[in-house]
Amino acid sequence: MKVKKLLHTRMRVSDMEATLRFYREVLGLEVVEQKVSPRGSHLAFLAVPNSEELIELCSFPSSGPVVVQEDLVHLAFEVDDLDETIQALHAKHIRITDGPTQSSSGSRFIFIDAPDGYEIELIQRAPGVAIV
């Protein structure tokens, strides 16, 4: 057996509305679908520019609050200009939790936190570099 394609990644969240607001207003992602699953989970699917894979957010309040361990999981997004990104984040009062850091390849990156403590890495790739 061999899988064909990555379709989506699910992340459970405590507050769907606050989380959707963050992904829409801070990162510019688009909500392409919202629904309730047969077991009662509230689901939202987010589209990422220039990507076919979706991010699936799941809110299931009866399971209790989400507790994300530090450095357990993160999402990484590419940006064109890290300095402009930092300025835009500051204007929105979003705290940079780590960086800016330059990798050995010359790429630069920072981290911010999404609601529930999920880490978000924002990367400006060095010219000609495919992977950070």
N, CA, C and O atoms as CSV, one atom per row, in Angstrom:
chain,resi,resn,atom,element,x,y,z
A,1,MET,N,N,0.829,-1.182,0.000
A,1,MET,CA,C,0.000,0.000,0.000
A,1,MET,C,C,0.872,1.243,0.000
A,1,MET,O,O,1.942,1.265,0.607
A,2,LYS,N,N,0.410,2.261,-0.677
A,2,LYS,CA,C,1.094,3.549,-0.716
A,2,LYS,C,C,0.020,4.625,-0.764
A,2,LYS,O,O,-0.885,4.567,-1.596
A,3,VAL,N,N,0.119,5.619,0.138
A,3,VAL,CA,C,-0.877,6.695,0.108
A,3,VAL,C,C,-0.691,7.533,-1.139
A,3,VAL,O,O,0.389,7.567,-1.729
A,4,LYS,N,N,-1.733,8.194,-1.523
A,4,LYS,CA,C,-1.727,8.965,-2.761
A,4,LYS,C,C,-1.415,10.441,-2.551
A,4,LYS,O,O,-0.716,11.057,-3.356
A,5,LYS,N,N,-1.951,11.019,-1.440
A,5,LYS,CA,C,-1.854,12.468,-1.303
A,5,LYS,C,C,-2.258,12.879,0.114
A,5,LYS,O,O,-3.134,12.250,0.707
A,6,LEU,N,N,-1.637,13.916,0.662
A,6,LEU,CA,C,-2.063,14.486,1.936
A,6,LEU,C,C,-3.262,15.394,1.663
A,6,LEU,O,O,-3.189,16.289,0.821
A,7,LEU,N,N,-4.361,15.160,2.375
A,7,LEU,CA,C,-5.578,15.934,2.156
A,7,LEU,C,C,-5.781,17.033,3.189
A,7,LEU,O,O,-6.045,18.182,2.834
A,8,HIS,N,N,-5.658,16.684,4.466
A,8,HIS,CA,C,-5.814,17.700,5.503
A,8,HIS,C,C,-5.170,17.223,6.793
A,8,HIS,O,O,-4.890,16.038,6.974
A,9,THR,N,N,-4.943,18.175,7.680
A,9,THR,CA,C,-4.437,17.912,9.024
A,9,THR,C,C,-5.458,18.472,10.000
A,9,THR,O,O,-5.899,19.612,9.858
A,10,ARG,N,N,-5.836,17.666,11.000
A,10,ARG,CA,C,-6.832,18.106,11.977
A,10,ARG,C,C,-6.146,18.579,13.251
A,10,ARG,O,O,-5.182,17.980,13.728
A,11,MET,N,N,-6.672,19.668,13.781
A,11,MET,CA,C,-6.223,20.209,15.056
A,11,MET,C,C,-7.457,20.516,15.881
A,11,MET,O,O,-8.370,21.196,15.414
A,12,ARG,N,N,-7.484,20.015,17.112
A,12,ARG,CA,C,-8.617,20.308,17.992
A,12,ARG,C,C,-8.376,21.649,18.666
A,12,ARG,O,O,-7.259,21.957,19.081
A,13,VAL,N,N,-9.435,22.442,18.769
A,13,VAL,CA,C,-9.335,23.781,19.344
A,13,VAL,C,C,-10.407,23.963,20.413
A,13,VAL,O,O,-11.450,23.310,20.383
A,14,SER,N,N,-10.135,24.858,21.354
A,14,SER,CA,C,-11.087,25.136,22.431
A,14,SER,C,C,-12.173,26.117,22.003
A,14,SER,O,O,-13.344,25.926,22.331
A,15,ASP,N,N,-11.794,27.162,21.276
A,15,ASP,CA,C,-12.714,28.231,20.899
A,15,ASP,C,C,-12.664,28.396,19.383
A,15,ASP,O,O,-11.759,29.035,18.848
A,16,MET,N,N,-13.645,27.813,18.699
A,16,MET,CA,C,-13.637,27.822,17.225
A,16,MET,C,C,-13.648,29.239,16.676
A,16,MET,O,O,-12.886,29.547,15.760
A,17,GLU,N,N,-14.492,30.102,17.214
A,17,GLU,CA,C,-14.593,31.461,16.662
A,17,GLU,C,C,-13.294,32.246,16.827
A,17,GLU,O,O,-12.863,32.913,15.886
A,18,ALA,N,N,-12.666,32.184,17.987
A,18,ALA,CA,C,-11.393,32.886,18.195
A,18,ALA,C,C,-10.312,32.323,17.282
A,18,ALA,O,O,-9.492,33.069,16.747
A,19,THR,N,N,-10.315,31.012,17.107
A,19,THR,CA,C,-9.306,30.379,16.257
A,19,THR,C,C,-9.525,30.744,14.792
A,19,THR,O,O,-8.569,31.050,14.079
A,20,LEU,N,N,-10.765,30.715,14.343
A,20,LEU,CA,C,-11.049,31.111,12.954
A,20,LEU,C,C,-10.674,32.563,12.720
A,20,LEU,O,O,-10.115,32.901,11.676
A,21,ARG,N,N,-10.976,33.426,13.684
A,21,ARG,CA,C,-10.619,34.846,13.558
A,21,ARG,C,C,-9.104,34.994,13.393
A,21,ARG,O,O,-8.649,35.770,12.553
A,22,PHE,N,N,-8.318,34.254,14.188
A,22,PHE,CA,C,-6.861,34.308,14.090
A,22,PHE,C,C,-6.385,33.885,12.696
A,22,PHE,O,O,-5.606,34.597,12.063
A,23,TYR,N,N,-6.848,32.737,12.224
A,23,TYR,CA,C,-6.367,32.240,10.931
A,23,TYR,C,C,-6.817,33.120,9.773
A,23,TYR,O,O,-6.089,33.266,8.791
A,24,ARG,N,N,-8.003,33.708,9.873
A,24,ARG,CA,C,-8.470,34.604,8.804
A,24,ARG,C,C,-7.769,35.954,8.868
A,24,ARG,O,O,-7.221,36.421,7.869
A,25,GLU,N,N,-7.786,36.583,10.046
A,25,GLU,CA,C,-7.319,37.965,10.157
A,25,GLU,C,C,-5.802,38.094,10.254
A,25,GLU,O,O,-5.243,39.070,9.754
A,26,VAL,N,N,-5.132,37.149,10.875
A,26,VAL,CA,C,-3.680,37.249,11.039
A,26,VAL,C,C,-2.949,36.608,9.861
A,26,VAL,O,O,-1.993,37.183,9.342
A,27,LEU,N,N,-3.387,35.428,9.436
A,27,LEU,CA,C,-2.671,34.698,8.391
A,27,LEU,C,C,-3.327,34.777,7.016
A,27,LEU,O,O,-2.713,34.393,6.020
A,28,GLY,N,N,-4.555,35.264,6.945
A,28,GLY,CA,C,-5.220,35.421,5.651
A,28,GLY,C,C,-5.727,34.128,5.045
A,28,GLY,O,O,-5.884,34.043,3.827
A,29,LEU,N,N,-5.988,33.112,5.870
A,29,LEU,CA,C,-6.515,31.855,5.343
A,29,LEU,C,C,-8.016,31.988,5.105
A,29,LEU,O,O,-8.679,32.843,5.692
A,30,GLU,N,N,-8.537,31.131,4.236
A,30,GLU,CA,C,-9.944,31.183,3.861
A,30,GLU,C,C,-10.680,29.973,4.430
A,30,GLU,O,O,-10.213,28.840,4.310
A,31,VAL,N,N,-11.824,30.219,5.044
A,31,VAL,CA,C,-12.681,29.130,5.513
A,31,VAL,C,C,-13.478,28.646,4.298
A,31,VAL,O,O,-14.250,29.406,3.713
A,32,VAL,N,N,-13.284,27.374,3.922
A,32,VAL,CA,C,-13.965,26.851,2.738
A,32,VAL,C,C,-15.177,25.995,3.084
A,32,VAL,O,O,-16.033,25.757,2.232
A,33,GLU,N,N,-15.258,25.528,4.341
A,33,GLU,CA,C,-16.416,24.734,4.738
A,33,GLU,C,C,-16.500,24.692,6.259
A,33,GLU,O,O,-15.482,24.643,6.949
A,34,GLN,N,N,-17.717,24.713,6.764
A,34,GLN,CA,C,-17.972,24.496,8.186
A,34,GLN,C,C,-19.150,23.542,8.291
A,34,GLN,O,O,-20.111,23.643,7.528
A,35,LYS,N,N,-19.071,22.605,9.251
A,35,LYS,CA,C,-20.161,21.657,9.435
A,35,LYS,C,C,-20.055,21.025,10.810
A,35,LYS,O,O,-19.077,21.230,11.528
A,36,VAL,N,N,-21.062,20.264,11.164
A,36,VAL,CA,C,-21.072,19.504,12.403
A,36,VAL,C,C,-21.000,18.030,12.029
A,36,VAL,O,O,-21.765,17.565,11.183
A,37,SER,N,N,-20.089,17.293,12.653
A,37,SER,CA,C,-19.918,15.870,12.356
A,37,SER,C,C,-21.056,15.062,12.983
A,37,SER,O,O,-21.784,15.572,13.835
A,38,PRO,N,N,-21.209,13.810,12.566
A,38,PRO,CA,C,-22.251,12.969,13.151
A,38,PRO,C,C,-22.137,12.822,14.675
A,38,PRO,O,O,-23.153,12.616,15.339
A,39,ARG,N,N,-20.938,12.921,15.242
A,39,ARG,CA,C,-20.800,12.798,16.700
A,39,ARG,C,C,-20.889,14.140,17.423
A,39,ARG,O,O,-20.768,14.194,18.647
A,40,GLY,N,N,-21.100,15.229,16.667
A,40,GLY,CA,C,-21.316,16.530,17.286
A,40,GLY,C,C,-20.122,17.461,17.303
A,40,GLY,O,O,-20.205,18.543,17.886
A,41,SER,N,N,-19.016,17.081,16.687
A,41,SER,CA,C,-17.855,17.975,16.593
A,41,SER,C,C,-18.161,19.097,15.612
A,41,SER,O,O,-18.767,18.868,14.565
A,42,HIS,N,N,-17.742,20.310,15.955
A,42,HIS,CA,C,-17.854,21.439,15.031
A,42,HIS,C,C,-16.556,21.476,14.232
A,42,HIS,O,O,-15.467,21.525,14.803
A,43,LEU,N,N,-16.682,21.451,12.910
A,43,LEU,CA,C,-15.520,21.380,12.028
A,43,LEU,C,C,-15.463,22.596,11.120
A,43,LEU,O,O,-16.489,23.109,10.673
A,44,ALA,N,N,-14.239,23.049,10.856
A,44,ALA,CA,C,-14.004,24.117,9.883
A,44,ALA,C,C,-12.776,23.733,9.079
A,44,ALA,O,O,-11.769,23.293,9.635
A,45,PHE,N,N,-12.865,23.901,7.770
A,45,PHE,CA,C,-11.764,23.586,6.876
A,45,PHE,C,C,-11.199,24.881,6.314
A,45,PHE,O,O,-11.938,25.713,5.787
A,46,LEU,N,N,-9.881,25.047,6.429
A,46,LEU,CA,C,-9.203,26.264,5.989
A,46,LEU,C,C,-8.331,25.970,4.778
A,46,LEU,O,O,-7.604,24.977,4.750
A,47,ALA,N,N,-8.409,26.835,3.784
A,47,ALA,CA,C,-7.558,26.737,2.605
A,47,ALA,C,C,-6.349,27.640,2.790
A,47,ALA,O,O,-6.455,28.757,3.295
A,48,VAL,N,N,-5.213,27.134,2.373
A,48,VAL,CA,C,-3.947,27.858,2.439
A,48,VAL,C,C,-3.577,28.247,1.010
A,48,VAL,O,O,-3.597,27.393,0.124
A,49,PRO,N,N,-3.238,29.516,0.761
A,49,PRO,CA,C,-2.867,29.913,-0.600
A,49,PRO,C,C,-1.761,29.018,-1.163
A,49,PRO,O,O,-0.831,28.637,-0.452
A,50,ASN,N,N,-1.879,28.696,-2.437
A,50,ASN,CA,C,-0.880,27.912,-3.175
A,50,ASN,C,C,-0.680,26.507,-2.621
A,50,ASN,O,O,0.396,25.928,-2.768
A,51,SER,N,N,-1.710,25.956,-1.986
A,51,SER,CA,C,-1.628,24.633,-1.386
A,51,SER,C,C,-2.937,23.903,-1.618
A,51,SER,O,O,-4.003,24.517,-1.566
A,52,GLU,N,N,-2.879,22.624,-1.868
A,52,GLU,CA,C,-4.099,21.832,-2.005
A,52,GLU,C,C,-4.564,21.286,-0.664
A,52,GLU,O,O,-5.758,21.056,-0.472
A,53,GLU,N,N,-3.638,21.074,0.268
A,53,GLU,CA,C,-3.977,20.506,1.566
A,53,GLU,C,C,-4.746,21.523,2.403
A,53,GLU,O,O,-4.518,22.728,2.307
A,54,LEU,N,N,-5.654,21.016,3.217
A,54,LEU,CA,C,-6.465,21.870,4.076
A,54,LEU,C,C,-6.053,21.683,5.532
A,54,LEU,O,O,-5.445,20.677,5.899
A,55,ILE,N,N,-6.394,22.663,6.345
A,55,ILE,CA,C,-6.283,22.540,7.796
A,55,ILE,C,C,-7.706,22.356,8.299
A,55,ILE,O,O,-8.584,23.169,8.006
A,56,GLU,N,N,-7.935,21.291,9.056
A,56,GLU,CA,C,-9.245,21.034,9.627
A,56,GLU,C,C,-9.195,21.382,11.109
A,56,GLU,O,O,-8.403,20.815,11.861
A,57,LEU,N,N,-10.035,22.307,11.518
A,57,LEU,CA,C,-10.157,22.656,12.932
A,57,LEU,C,C,-11.360,21.928,13.493
A,57,LEU,O,O,-12.404,21.860,12.846
A,58,CYS,N,N,-11.224,21.387,14.687
A,58,CYS,CA,C,-12.282,20.616,15.326
A,58,CYS,C,C,-12.509,21.131,16.737
A,58,CYS,O,O,-11.580,21.201,17.542
A,59,SER,N,N,-13.745,21.489,17.027
A,59,SER,CA,C,-14.119,21.888,18.375
A,59,SER,C,C,-15.090,20.845,18.914
A,59,SER,O,O,-16.140,20.596,18.322
A,60,PHE,N,N,-14.733,20.242,20.032
A,60,PHE,CA,C,-15.570,19.218,20.665
A,60,PHE,C,C,-15.593,19.525,22.155
A,60,PHE,O,O,-14.906,18.868,22.937
A,61,PRO,N,N,-16.388,20.532,22.553
A,61,PRO,CA,C,-16.348,21.052,23.929
A,61,PRO,C,C,-16.495,19.997,25.017
A,61,PRO,O,O,-15.898,20.146,26.083
A,62,SER,N,N,-17.266,18.936,24.790
A,62,SER,CA,C,-17.468,17.951,25.852
A,62,SER,C,C,-16.190,17.175,26.183
A,62,SER,O,O,-16.132,16.496,27.208
A,63,SER,N,N,-15.173,17.266,25.336
A,63,SER,CA,C,-13.909,16.568,25.610
A,63,SER,C,C,-12.977,17.397,26.489
A,63,SER,O,O,-11.884,16.941,26.826
A,64,GLY,N,N,-13.391,18.604,26.865
A,64,GLY,CA,C,-12.570,19.437,27.736
A,64,GLY,C,C,-11.688,20.390,26.952
A,64,GLY,O,O,-11.656,20.346,25.722
A,65,PRO,N,N,-10.967,21.255,27.666
A,65,PRO,CA,C,-10.120,22.243,26.999
A,65,PRO,C,C,-8.912,21.585,26.322
A,65,PRO,O,O,-8.439,20.528,26.739
A,66,VAL,N,N,-8.443,22.229,25.293
A,66,VAL,CA,C,-7.254,21.765,24.576
A,66,VAL,C,C,-6.020,22.236,25.336
A,66,VAL,O,O,-5.935,23.400,25.727
A,67,VAL,N,N,-5.073,21.343,25.545
A,67,VAL,CA,C,-3.802,21.681,26.183
A,67,VAL,C,C,-2.702,21.216,25.237
A,67,VAL,O,O,-2.464,20.017,25.088
A,68,VAL,N,N,-2.033,22.172,24.601
A,68,VAL,CA,C,-0.974,21.855,23.640
A,68,VAL,C,C,0.365,21.931,24.351
A,68,VAL,O,O,0.714,22.970,24.912
A,69,GLN,N,N,1.107,20.852,24.331
A,69,GLN,CA,C,2.433,20.845,24.941
A,69,GLN,C,C,3.394,21.686,24.107
A,69,GLN,O,O,3.297,21.726,22.881
A,70,GLU,N,N,4.313,22.351,24.782
A,70,GLU,CA,C,5.299,23.178,24.093
A,70,GLU,C,C,6.142,22.330,23.152
A,70,GLU,O,O,6.569,21.231,23.505
A,71,ASP,N,N,6.375,22.845,21.963
A,71,ASP,CA,C,7.241,22.234,20.956
A,71,ASP,C,C,6.760,20.849,20.518
A,71,ASP,O,O,7.564,20.012,20.110
A,72,LEU,N,N,5.444,20.608,20.602
A,72,LEU,CA,C,4.904,19.316,20.196
A,72,LEU,C,C,4.544,19.306,18.713
A,72,LEU,O,O,4.877,18.366,17.991
A,73,VAL,N,N,3.857,20.362,18.265
A,73,VAL,CA,C,3.396,20.419,16.876
A,73,VAL,C,C,3.377,21.884,16.436
A,73,VAL,O,O,3.124,22.782,17.238
A,74,HIS,N,N,3.646,22.104,15.159
A,74,HIS,CA,C,3.484,23.452,14.639
A,74,HIS,C,C,3.144,23.396,13.154
A,74,HIS,O,O,3.372,22.390,12.483
A,75,LEU,N,N,2.596,24.497,12.663
A,75,LEU,CA,C,2.356,24.677,11.238
A,75,LEU,C,C,3.378,25.668,10.729
A,75,LEU,O,O,3.689,26.644,11.413
A,76,ALA,N,N,3.907,25.435,9.538
A,76,ALA,CA,C,4.884,26.342,8.940
A,76,ALA,C,C,4.309,26.902,7.642
A,76,ALA,O,O,3.800,26.162,6.801
A,77,PHE,N,N,4.401,28.217,7.497
A,77,PHE,CA,C,3.913,28.900,6.310
A,77,PHE,C,C,5.034,29.749,5.723
A,77,PHE,O,O,5.819,30.347,6.459
A,78,GLU,N,N,5.104,29.797,4.415
A,78,GLU,CA,C,6.087,30.641,3.738
A,78,GLU,C,C,5.523,32.051,3.573
A,78,GLU,O,O,4.343,32.225,3.267
A,79,VAL,N,N,6.379,33.059,3.779
A,79,VAL,CA,C,6.029,34.453,3.532
A,79,VAL,C,C,7.047,35.043,2.565
A,79,VAL,O,O,8.175,34.559,2.471
A,80,ASP,N,N,6.647,36.088,1.849
A,80,ASP,CA,C,7.561,36.723,0.895
A,80,ASP,C,C,8.642,37.542,1.578
A,80,ASP,O,O,9.811,37.480,1.195
A,81,ASP,N,N,8.252,38.315,2.595
A,81,ASP,CA,C,9.174,39.250,3.232
A,81,ASP,C,C,8.973,39.180,4.742
A,81,ASP,O,O,7.951,39.635,5.257
A,82,LEU,N,N,9.937,38.615,5.444
A,82,LEU,CA,C,9.795,38.424,6.891
A,82,LEU,C,C,9.736,39.754,7.632
A,82,LEU,O,O,8.989,39.879,8.603
A,83,ASP,N,N,10.499,40.742,7.201
A,83,ASP,CA,C,10.476,42.042,7.877
A,83,ASP,C,C,9.090,42.693,7.771
A,83,ASP,O,O,8.590,43.244,8.752
A,84,GLU,N,N,8.472,42.634,6.590
A,84,GLU,CA,C,7.113,43.164,6.437
A,84,GLU,C,C,6.122,42.366,7.274
A,84,GLU,O,O,5.188,42.929,7.843
A,85,THR,N,N,6.327,41.060,7.346
A,85,THR,CA,C,5.460,40.200,8.156
A,85,THR,C,C,5.549,40.591,9.622
A,85,THR,O,O,4.530,40.683,10.307
A,86,ILE,N,N,6.755,40.820,10.102
A,86,ILE,CA,C,6.952,41.218,11.500
A,86,ILE,C,C,6.238,42.541,11.774
A,86,ILE,O,O,5.576,42.684,12.802
A,87,GLN,N,N,6.366,43.505,10.869
A,87,GLN,CA,C,5.677,44.789,11.037
A,87,GLN,C,C,4.167,44.605,11.078
A,87,GLN,O,O,3.494,45.212,11.911
A,88,ALA,N,N,3.624,43.772,10.189
A,88,ALA,CA,C,2.181,43.524,10.152
A,88,ALA,C,C,1.714,42.838,11.436
A,88,ALA,O,O,0.640,43.156,11.947
A,89,LEU,N,N,2.500,41.909,11.957
A,89,LEU,CA,C,2.145,41.236,13.206
A,89,LEU,C,C,2.147,42.218,14.378
A,89,LEU,O,O,1.250,42.188,15.221
A,90,HIS,N,N,3.151,43.081,14.424
A,90,HIS,CA,C,3.206,44.089,15.489
A,90,HIS,C,C,1.986,45.009,15.422
A,90,HIS,O,O,1.424,45.368,16.457
A,91,ALA,N,N,1.578,45.391,14.217
A,91,ALA,CA,C,0.415,46.266,14.048
A,91,ALA,C,C,-0.864,45.595,14.552
A,91,ALA,O,O,-1.799,46.273,14.979
A,92,LYS,N,N,-0.901,44.267,14.501
A,92,LYS,CA,C,-2.068,43.507,14.969
A,92,LYS,C,C,-1.892,43.037,16.415
A,92,LYS,O,O,-2.715,42.285,16.936
A,93,HIS,N,N,-0.821,43.486,17.049
A,93,HIS,CA,C,-0.526,43.136,18.453
A,93,HIS,C,C,-0.332,41.637,18.649
A,93,HIS,O,O,-0.736,41.071,19.666
A,94,ILE,N,N,0.299,40.998,17.651
A,94,ILE,CA,C,0.625,39.569,17.733
A,94,ILE,C,C,2.077,39.471,18.188
A,94,ILE,O,O,2.976,40.028,17.557
A,95,ARG,N,N,2.294,38.760,19.286
A,95,ARG,CA,C,3.628,38.625,19.874
A,95,ARG,C,C,4.448,37.558,19.138
A,95,ARG,O,O,3.972,36.451,18.889
A,96,ILE,N,N,5.674,37.914,18.801
A,96,ILE,CA,C,6.622,36.953,18.229
A,96,ILE,C,C,7.241,36.205,19.398
A,96,ILE,O,O,7.832,36.816,20.290
A,97,THR,N,N,7.107,34.883,19.395
A,97,THR,CA,C,7.570,34.081,20.528
A,97,THR,C,C,8.994,33.576,20.360
A,97,THR,O,O,9.620,33.158,21.334
A,98,ASP,N,N,9.515,33.608,19.132
A,98,ASP,CA,C,10.887,33.168,18.880
A,98,ASP,C,C,11.346,33.750,17.548
A,98,ASP,O,O,10.595,33.775,16.573
A,99,GLY,N,N,12.601,34.219,17.526
A,99,GLY,CA,C,13.170,34.729,16.288
A,99,GLY,C,C,13.084,36.242,16.217
A,99,GLY,O,O,12.642,36.895,17.163
A,100,PRO,N,N,13.506,36.789,15.100
A,100,PRO,CA,C,13.864,36.089,13.865
A,100,PRO,C,C,15.190,35.330,13.982
A,100,PRO,O,O,16.128,35.751,14.658
A,101,THR,N,N,15.214,34.207,13.298
A,101,THR,CA,C,16.378,33.329,13.272
A,101,THR,C,C,16.736,33.065,11.824
A,101,THR,O,O,15.856,32.956,10.970
A,102,GLN,N,N,18.030,32.961,11.546
A,102,GLN,CA,C,18.476,32.614,10.196
A,102,GLN,C,C,19.030,31.193,10.222
A,102,GLN,O,O,19.868,30.854,11.058
A,103,SER,N,N,18.547,30.370,9.293
A,103,SER,CA,C,19.007,28.986,9.209
A,103,SER,C,C,20.325,28.921,8.440
A,103,SER,O,O,20.764,29.908,7.849
A,104,SER,N,N,20.939,27.758,8.460
A,104,SER,CA,C,22.216,27.585,7.741
A,104,SER,C,C,22.041,27.749,6.237
A,104,SER,O,O,23.011,28.025,5.531
A,105,SER,N,N,20.816,27.582,5.734
A,105,SER,CA,C,20.554,27.746,4.300
A,105,SER,C,C,20.361,29.207,3.916
A,105,SER,O,O,20.327,29.542,2.732
A,106,GLY,N,N,20.234,30.083,4.924
A,106,GLY,CA,C,20.000,31.498,4.660
A,106,GLY,C,C,18.548,31.908,4.783
A,106,GLY,O,O,18.233,33.096,4.721
A,107,SER,N,N,17.661,30.944,4.956
A,107,SER,CA,C,16.256,31.270,5.191
A,107,SER,C,C,16.114,31.902,6.571
A,107,SER,O,O,16.930,31.661,7.461
A,108,ARG,N,N,15.066,32.716,6.740
A,108,ARG,CA,C,14.803,33.363,8.033
A,108,ARG,C,C,13.407,32.980,8.492
A,108,ARG,O,O,12.509,32.784,7.673
A,109,PHE,N,N,13.223,32.871,9.815
A,109,PHE,CA,C,11.919,32.475,10.323
A,109,PHE,C,C,11.671,33.034,11.716
A,109,PHE,O,O,12.589,33.394,12.452
A,110,ILE,N,N,10.371,33.089,12.041
A,110,ILE,CA,C,9.905,33.479,13.369
A,110,ILE,C,C,8.802,32.507,13.775
A,110,ILE,O,O,8.290,31.748,12.952
A,111,PHE,N,N,8.448,32.543,15.053
A,111,PHE,CA,C,7.307,31.788,15.559
A,111,PHE,C,C,6.347,32.736,16.254
A,111,PHE,O,O,6.757,33.689,16.918
A,112,ILE,N,N,5.059,32.455,16.087
A,112,ILE,CA,C,4.000,33.106,16.835
A,112,ILE,C,C,3.095,31.996,17.366
A,112,ILE,O,O,3.202,30.847,16.940
A,113,ASP,N,N,2.208,32.339,18.291
A,113,ASP,CA,C,1.276,31.346,18.824
A,113,ASP,C,C,-0.136,31.616,18.333
A,113,ASP,O,O,-0.616,32.749,18.349
A,114,ALA,N,N,-0.787,30.545,17.899
A,114,ALA,CA,C,-2.209,30.588,17.586
A,114,ALA,C,C,-2.975,30.337,18.888
A,114,ALA,O,O,-2.372,29.947,19.888
A,115,PRO,N,N,-4.292,30.556,18.892
A,115,PRO,CA,C,-5.062,30.210,20.076
A,115,PRO,C,C,-4.803,28.758,20.489
A,115,PRO,O,O,-4.531,27.912,19.637
A,116,ASP,N,N,-4.882,28.478,21.741
A,116,ASP,CA,C,-4.608,27.180,22.362
A,116,ASP,C,C,-3.123,26.866,22.427
A,116,ASP,O,O,-2.750,25.809,22.936
A,117,GLY,N,N,-2.250,27.759,21.921
A,117,GLY,CA,C,-0.816,27.550,22.036
A,117,GLY,C,C,-0.172,26.796,20.897
A,117,GLY,O,O,1.008,26.454,20.979
A,118,TYR,N,N,-0.917,26.524,19.828
A,118,TYR,CA,C,-0.278,25.919,18.659
A,118,TYR,C,C,0.737,26.906,18.091
A,118,TYR,O,O,0.428,28.083,17.910
A,119,GLU,N,N,1.941,26.428,17.813
A,119,GLU,CA,C,2.971,27.299,17.257
A,119,GLU,C,C,2.800,27.427,15.744
A,119,GLU,O,O,2.464,26.468,15.048
A,120,ILE,N,N,3.042,28.639,15.264
A,120,ILE,CA,C,3.006,28.939,13.842
A,120,ILE,C,C,4.387,29.456,13.459
A,120,ILE,O,O,4.874,30.428,14.036
A,121,GLU,N,N,5.012,28.809,12.490
A,121,GLU,CA,C,6.316,29.245,11.989
A,121,GLU,C,C,6.098,29.976,10.672
A,121,GLU,O,O,5.417,29.473,9.779
A,122,LEU,N,N,6.675,31.156,10.557
A,122,LEU,CA,C,6.592,31.964,9.337
A,122,LEU,C,C,7.997,32.080,8.765
A,122,LEU,O,O,8.907,32.575,9.428
A,123,ILE,N,N,8.166,31.619,7.528
A,123,ILE,CA,C,9.484,31.451,6.924
A,123,ILE,C,C,9.623,32.270,5.654
A,123,ILE,O,O,8.754,32.245,4.782
A,124,GLN,N,N,10.721,32.989,5.562
A,124,GLN,CA,C,11.116,33.610,4.296
A,124,GLN,C,C,12.286,32.780,3.789
A,124,GLN,O,O,13.372,32.805,4.368
A,125,ARG,N,N,12.060,32.053,2.714
A,125,ARG,CA,C,13.114,31.191,2.174
A,125,ARG,C,C,14.183,32.008,1.484
A,125,ARG,O,O,13.903,33.036,0.868
A,126,ALA,N,N,15.391,31.544,1.595
A,126,ALA,CA,C,16.497,32.159,0.849
A,126,ALA,C,C,16.301,31.822,-0.634
A,126,ALA,O,O,15.762,30.762,-0.955
A,127,PRO,N,N,16.726,32.697,-1.530
A,127,PRO,CA,C,16.579,32.420,-2.961
A,127,PRO,C,C,17.207,31.065,-3.324
A,127,PRO,O,O,18.338,30.759,-2.947
A,128,GLY,N,N,16.433,30.269,-4.066
A,128,GLY,CA,C,16.927,28.967,-4.524
A,128,GLY,C,C,16.856,27.856,-3.506
A,128,GLY,O,O,17.296,26.742,-3.789
A,129,VAL,N,N,16.315,28.120,-2.324
A,129,VAL,CA,C,16.241,27.105,-1.265
A,129,VAL,C,C,14.825,26.509,-1.277
A,129,VAL,O,O,13.840,27.240,-1.166
A,130,ALA,N,N,14.731,25.184,-1.413
A,130,ALA,CA,C,13.437,24.524,-1.450
A,130,ALA,C,C,12.929,24.172,-0.048
A,130,ALA,O,O,11.726,24.223,0.207
A,131,ILE,N,N,13.834,23.819,0.850
A,131,ILE,CA,C,13.460,23.435,2.216
A,131,ILE,C,C,14.303,24.254,3.173
A,131,ILE,O,O,15.470,24.543,2.905
A,132,VAL,N,N,13.700,24.623,4.288
A,132,VAL,CA,C,14.410,25.448,5.263
A,132,VAL,C,C,15.519,24.650,5.912
A,132,VAL,O,O,16.236,25.171,6.766
